Amino acid sequence: MQNLLDNYPIVLSQDLIWRDMDAYQHVNNAVYFRYFEDARMAYLERIGAVAHKDRTGIGPILASTSCDFRAPLTYPDRIDIGASVGDIQAKKLTMNYIVYSHALERVAAEGSGLIVYYDYGNSKSCEVPEEIVSAIQDLQGRG
């Protein structure tokens, strides 16, 4: 398992919650996007993006997201949710996610999210601030 998570500098661990199960006796597909959101926010907090937005009004906004389901999760289980940034461009970046099941001993889902940098005061996209790019590179060992 650790080799799978080596490329994810942010990893959250949590137990599955019974109420997240659906009528088909597995975790509902929409819940995976909450897992991704939890990991994304932990990542953004770690690189200072949340504080930067609070200071400047410039911050990330999720433009799109996707999930590839690999295996159904069922209660009880413990999962690890990883987040990393893949591609960084002038005004956007791609975040990658993985959900690993301890009970299944395999990847349950992989996903991605397109994050656009946004000037909330002027309601338009903008360049990813250099301090954020640097923080990503430092966190991911690419600095």
N, C-alpha and C positions, 0 to 999 in steps of 0.2 A: 504494500500500500504506500509506503513512504516514497518510493520511486515515482509513483503517480502524482504525488503532491509536491515533488521537488521544484516544479516550475511555477508553483503558486505561492507567492510570498505571504499571502493572507489566507489562513485556514481557520475556519470556525468549526467547532464540534458541538453537536447537540443531539438530544434524543428526539425521536419522532413523537408526535403528539397524536393521541387517539382521534381527536376531533378532525384531524386532517385526512382521515380515511374517507373514501366515498362508497357508494353502493356496490362497487365492484371489488371491495375489500383491499384496496391499495390506496396509497396517498394520491389525492386528486392532482391532476396535471397542473392546475393553476398554482398549487402550493410551491412547486419548483421555482416559480418566478419570485416568490417571497424569499426562498432560500438565496437566490441570486441577489435579490435586493439587500438582504442582510450582509452578504459578503461584499457587495459593491460599496455599501455605506461604510463598512469597516475599512475597506481599502481607501476610500476617499478621505475618511477622517485621518487615517495614518499618514497620508501624503500631504495633509494640510489643506485639502481642497474645500472642506466645509468652513474652516476658519477664514480662508481666503475669500470665499463668497460672502461671508458675514462682514468682512472688512471692506470689500471693494464692490460688491454687487455683481461680480463676474464669477460664474461657476458652471458646473456641469449640469446637463439636462439629458435625460435618456431619450434618444430618438427612436430606437428600435431594439428589440430583443428577440432571441429565439432559444429553443431548447430541443435537443435530441434526446429522447428517452431511450435508455439502454436496457433497463430492467425495472420492474415494478417494486416500489418500496412498500413494506407492510409493517405495521406495529406488532411487536416492539422491535426497535432497531436504533442504532446510533449511527449518525452520519457525519462526515467531514465535508465541508463546503469550501472549495478553493476559489480564489480570484487572482487574476493576473492581467496585466495590460500587454496586449500584443502589438498592434500597429498604432503608431502615433503620427498623425498628420497635423497640418497647420491649425485647423479648427476642430479636429475631432480625434477620438481615440477609440480603439476597440478593446473591450474587456472580455476576457474568457473565464468561464466558470466550469467547475467540475463538482459532482456530488458523488461521494464514495460511501457505499453501504458496508458497515462492519458485519452485519448478519450475512449478507450475500458474498462478502469479500470480493467485491467488484464495483466498477463504476456503474452507477444507476442513471446518471444523466450528465450531459455536457451542454454548455450553452455559450452564448455570446451576447454582448450588448454594445450598440453603437452609442457613444456618448459625445455629444456636441458641446463645445464650450459656448456659453451664452452670457451676453450682457443683459442682465435682468432690468436695468434702469432704462436701456434704450431698446429693449425687445428685439434684439438681433444677435446672430451668432458672432463670435469673435475668435481671435487666436487663443490657443491654449497658452496660458502664461508660462514664461520660462521657468519660474520657480516651481511650478507644478511638473513640468517636463523633467526638471532636474531631480525633484523628489521621487518621481516614478523611476527614473534611471538608477538612483541610489538604492531604492527599495529592491529593485529587481537585479541589482548587481551589474548594471550596464553603464554606470556612470564613469 
